[in-house]
Amino acid sequence: MTMKGVGKKALSTRMVAAFTIMLALALTTAAAAGACPNSITECGCTINSPGTYTVTSGFSMPSTGICIDITASNVTLRSAAIGFII
């Protein structure tokens, strides 16, 4: 095996390891988020049932990442502070 082949194999192994770690972190983060109540007061929840949910005022949303994960269909998301319906 040439030196180039060894380098490609090492790179491939590192890429698989990095992907596996990222996947594990993503699954852990998603599993950690609980179901959102109908009146949402903070980030870090998942809307996994149809219905109407209201985002209350007074909490800040992160500039990156997911604040409210919506996995259900037929969801109405309202903003109590501004009056928008999303």
C-alpha positions in Angstrom: 0.0 0.0 0.0 1.3 3.4 -0.9 1.6 6.3 1.5 -1.3 8.0 -0.3 -3.6 5.0 0.3 -2.7 5.1 4.1 -3.5 8.8 4.3 -6.9 8.4 2.5 -7.8 5.5 4.8 -6.9 7.6 7.9 -8.9 10.5 6.6 -11.9 8.3 5.9 -11.7 6.8 9.4 -11.6 10.2 11.0 -14.6 11.4 8.9 -16.7 8.4 10.0 -15.7 9.0 13.6 -16.6 12.7 13.4 -20.0 11.9 11.7 -20.8 9.3 14.4 -20.1 11.8 17.2 -22.2 14.5 15.6 -25.1 12.1 15.1 -24.9 11.0 18.7 -24.9 14.6 19.9 -27.8 15.5 17.7 -29.9 12.5 19.0 -29.0 13.3 22.6 -30.1 16.9 22.2 -33.3 16.0 20.5 -34.1 13.4 23.1 -33.4 15.8 26.0 -36.1 18.3 24.8 -39.5 17.6 26.4 -42.9 18.2 25.0 -44.0 21.9 24.9 -46.8 23.0 27.1 -49.6 25.0 25.4 -48.1 28.2 26.9 -44.4 28.2 26.0 -42.3 30.2 28.4 -38.8 29.0 27.5 -36.7 27.5 24.7 -35.9 23.8 24.6 -39.1 22.0 23.9 -40.7 20.0 21.1 -44.2 20.4 19.7 -45.1 16.9 18.9 -48.9 17.0 19.0 -51.4 19.1 16.8 -52.9 22.1 18.5 -52.5 25.8 19.3 -49.4 26.9 21.3 -48.7 30.4 22.5 -45.2 31.8 23.0 -45.3 34.1 26.0 -43.3 37.2 26.3 -40.3 37.6 28.6 -37.9 35.0 27.4 -35.0 35.3 25.0 -34.3 33.0 22.2 -30.8 31.9 21.3 -29.1 33.3 18.2 -28.2 29.8 17.1 -29.7 26.4 17.5 -33.3 25.4 18.0 -35.6 27.1 20.4 -38.9 25.3 19.6 -38.8 22.2 17.5 -42.1 21.5 15.7 -42.5 17.8 14.6 -46.3 17.6 14.4 -48.7 18.7 11.7 -51.6 21.0 12.2 -49.9 23.3 14.7 -50.8 27.0 15.2 -48.0 29.0 17.0 -49.0 32.3 18.4 -47.0 35.1 19.9 -48.6 36.7 23.0 -46.3 39.7 22.9 -46.8 40.8 19.3 -50.0 39.0 18.3 -48.5 37.2 15.3 -49.8 33.8 14.2 -47.1 31.6 12.6 
